[in-house]
Amino acid sequence: MNRKEFMQYCLSLQGNTPLSPVQLQKLFFLIDMKLSREVGGPFFHFTPYHYGPFDKEVYEELDNLNSENKVEIIQNNRLRLYKLTEEGKNTIPISNLNENVKSKVEDIIDYVKTKSFTELISAIYHDYPGMRVNSVFNT
């Protein structure tokens, strides 16, 4: 599975709740850090930025999926939210991940979805202190 297919697959596991940019950045960062070998990654090259690990290619791939009508971008005030479209749900790539790895990916998705912005950023900074060097967020 290539990076774009993996992202679509992950979005299929997250349900109908759209994800924020911070949630998506941290989701793929944590997958790269914790499950890279098991999922065929790393898929991105995260660097410390204003709110922790960041790679602009996360947004580029989401824009690609949007142009293919597989991801919907919902504008909510100044915030963009992302979720799979019906087309995206109907064309989910076949996963070659075993059930144990799939379960770990789902756990990371659930973790990211259930944390508030502050909790998520604070947890990332706690576990990966090098990712706070350019932070504008004080926790």
Secondary structure, DSSP 8 states (H G I E B T S, - for coil): --HHHHHHHHHHHSTTS-B-HHHHHHHHHHHHHHHHHHHT------EEETTEEE-HHHHHHHHHHHHTTSEEEEEETTEEEEEE-HHHHHT-------HHHHHHHHHHHHHHHHS-HHHHHHHHHHH-GGGGTT-----
